[in-house]
Amino acid sequence: MSIGTFTIRPLEPLQDAELLHGWVTHPKAAFWMMQDARLQDVEREYMRIAADEHHHAYLGLHGGEPAFLMEKYDPRYVELVGLYDPEPGDVGMHFLVAPTDRPIHGFTKAVITAVMDELFADPQTRRVVVEPDVGNKAVHALNEAVGFVPVREIDKPEKRALLSFCTRAQFLAARGATA
């Protein structure tokens, strides 16, 4: 069964803030750490990201409807500065699937696969870096399913995180393709 088509467009902080506010404050998004955010906080955060040349936010669409949030960042300047030795071609990533009353089996894995496809569509991307909360076992399993290899736990200001990497070859191998 096909899940359908995903497209990704740049996030429009002011226009998309109300939608995002509902997503990031939902109980399912606890690890996003914005549970108590007001609409203005969400607007401010995504305006900050929009102004940052090293951090970008995107809205993922499923069949034309908003379905997920994707962020990519340069770990040399954002999120992981001083916490590991970045390599040329490293790209950091966050993703959040919108809450739904009608879950689709395999949807979240399809989303992270679409996110990874998008990141690796850039030939400059050699490795994707993630730093989810050590307690977020569901995302650890998803990450591993698309080729991420956990390296070590790190202490970020807001959380204890599991630093993990995925090369293009690891991603393709996880998809059953050859590098």
C-alpha positions as CSV (number, residue, x, y, z in Angstrom):
1,M,0.0,0.0,0.0
2,S,1.4,3.4,-1.0
3,I,1.3,6.1,1.6
4,G,1.2,8.8,-1.0
5,T,3.2,11.8,-2.1
6,F,5.3,14.1,0.1
7,T,6.4,17.6,-0.8
8,I,8.5,20.0,1.3
9,R,8.3,23.8,1.2
10,P,10.0,26.5,3.2
11,L,8.2,27.3,6.4
12,E,6.4,30.7,6.5
13,P,6.8,31.6,10.2
14,L,3.9,34.0,10.5
15,Q,1.5,32.2,8.2
16,D,2.3,28.7,9.6
17,A,2.7,29.6,13.3
18,E,-0.9,28.8,14.3
19,L,-0.7,25.4,12.7
20,L,2.8,24.7,14.2
21,H,1.5,25.9,17.6
22,G,-1.0,23.2,17.6
23,W,1.6,20.6,16.7
24,V,4.4,21.6,19.1
25,T,2.1,22.0,22.1
26,H,0.4,18.7,21.6
27,P,1.2,16.0,24.2
28,K,2.7,13.8,21.5
29,A,5.4,16.5,20.9
30,A,6.7,16.5,24.5
31,F,10.3,16.0,23.3
32,W,10.0,19.2,21.1
33,M,10.1,21.0,24.5
34,M,7.5,23.7,23.6
35,Q,4.5,22.3,25.5
36,D,3.8,25.6,27.2
37,A,4.6,27.8,24.2
38,R,2.2,30.6,23.3
39,L,1.4,31.4,19.7
40,Q,3.8,34.4,19.9
41,D,6.6,32.1,21.2
42,V,6.2,29.9,18.2
43,E,6.2,32.9,15.8
44,R,9.3,34.3,17.5
45,E,11.1,30.9,17.4
46,Y,10.5,30.4,13.7
47,M,11.2,34.0,12.8
48,R,14.6,33.5,14.6
49,I,15.2,30.3,12.6
50,A,14.2,32.1,9.3
51,A,16.8,34.9,10.1
52,D,19.6,32.4,10.8
53,E,21.7,31.5,7.7
54,H,22.7,28.2,9.3
55,H,19.2,26.9,10.4
56,H,16.2,26.4,8.1
57,A,12.7,25.2,8.7
58,Y,10.3,23.5,6.2
59,L,6.8,22.4,6.2
60,G,6.2,18.9,4.9
61,L,3.0,18.2,3.0
62,H,1.3,14.8,2.4
63,G,-1.0,14.9,-0.5
64,G,-0.8,18.7,-0.4
65,E,-1.9,18.9,3.3
66,P,0.5,20.0,6.1
67,A,1.8,16.8,7.8
68,F,5.2,17.4,9.3
69,L,7.9,19.9,10.3
70,M,11.5,19.5,9.2
71,E,14.5,21.5,10.3
72,K,18.0,21.3,8.9
73,Y,21.0,23.1,10.4
74,D,24.7,23.4,10.1
75,P,26.1,21.7,13.3
76,R,29.3,23.8,13.0
77,Y,27.2,26.8,14.0
78,V,23.9,25.6,15.5
79,E,22.8,23.0,18.2
80,L,26.1,21.0,18.4
81,V,28.8,23.6,18.6
82,G,31.6,22.3,20.8
83,L,29.8,18.9,21.4
84,Y,31.5,16.9,18.6
85,D,33.9,17.4,15.8
86,P,31.9,18.1,12.7
87,E,33.1,16.8,9.3
88,P,32.6,18.5,5.9
89,G,29.2,17.7,4.6
90,D,27.5,17.2,8.0
91,V,23.9,18.4,8.2
92,G,21.8,18.4,11.4
93,M,18.1,17.5,11.3
94,H,15.0,17.6,13.4
95,F,11.5,16.4,12.3
96,L,8.1,16.4,13.9
97,V,5.1,14.6,12.5
98,A,1.7,16.4,13.0
99,P,-0.7,14.9,15.5
100,T,-3.6,13.1,13.9
101,D,-6.8,11.4,14.9
102,R,-6.4,9.0,11.9
103,P,-2.9,7.4,12.1
104,I,-1.6,5.7,9.0
105,H,0.5,2.6,9.6
106,G,4.1,3.3,8.5
107,F,3.5,7.1,8.1
108,T,6.2,8.3,10.5
109,K,8.8,6.1,8.9
110,A,7.7,7.3,5.5
111,V,8.1,10.9,6.8
112,I,11.7,10.4,8.1
113,T,12.6,8.7,4.8
114,A,11.2,11.7,2.9
115,V,13.2,14.0,5.1
116,M,16.4,12.0,4.5
117,D,15.7,11.9,0.8
118,E,15.4,15.7,0.9
119,L,18.7,16.1,2.8
120,F,20.7,13.7,0.7
121,A,19.3,15.3,-2.5
122,D,22.0,17.9,-1.9
123,P,25.2,16.4,-3.2
124,Q,27.1,18.4,-0.5
125,T,25.4,16.4,2.3
126,R,27.7,13.5,3.3
127,R,26.3,12.7,6.7
128,V,23.1,13.6,8.7
129,V,23.5,14.3,12.4
130,V,20.7,14.0,15.0
131,E,20.6,14.6,18.7
132,P,17.3,13.3,20.1
133,D,16.6,13.1,23.8
134,V,18.0,9.9,25.3
135,G,14.5,9.1,26.5
136,N,12.9,9.3,23.1
137,K,13.0,5.5,22.4
138,A,10.5,5.8,19.5
139,V,12.6,8.2,17.5
140,H,15.8,6.2,18.3
141,A,14.1,3.2,16.6
142,L,13.0,5.3,13.6
143,N,16.5,6.7,13.3
144,E,18.1,3.3,13.3
145,A,15.5,2.1,10.7
146,V,16.7,4.6,8.2
147,G,20.4,4.0,8.9
148,F,21.5,6.1,11.9
149,V,24.1,4.7,14.1
150,P,24.2,6.0,17.7
151,V,27.7,7.2,18.7
152,R,27.4,8.5,22.3
153,E,25.3,10.5,24.7
154,I,26.1,14.2,25.0
155,D,24.9,16.9,27.4
156,K,23.1,19.8,25.7
157,P,21.9,22.8,27.7
158,E,18.3,21.6,27.4
159,K,18.7,17.8,27.5
160,R,20.8,14.7,27.6
161,A,20.9,13.6,23.9
162,L,21.9,10.6,21.8
163,L,24.3,11.8,19.1
164,S,23.8,9.7,16.0
165,F,25.1,9.8,12.4
166,C,23.8,8.5,9.1
167,T,25.9,8.6,6.0
168,R,24.4,8.4,2.5
169,A,25.6,4.8,2.2
170,Q,24.0,3.8,5.5
171,F,20.7,5.5,4.4
172,L,20.7,3.7,1.1
173,A,21.6,0.4,2.7
174,A,18.7,0.8,5.2
175,R,16.4,1.4,2.2
176,G,17.6,-1.8,0.5
177,A,19.5,0.1,-2.2
178,T,23.2,0.2,-2.9
179,A,25.5,3.1,-2.4
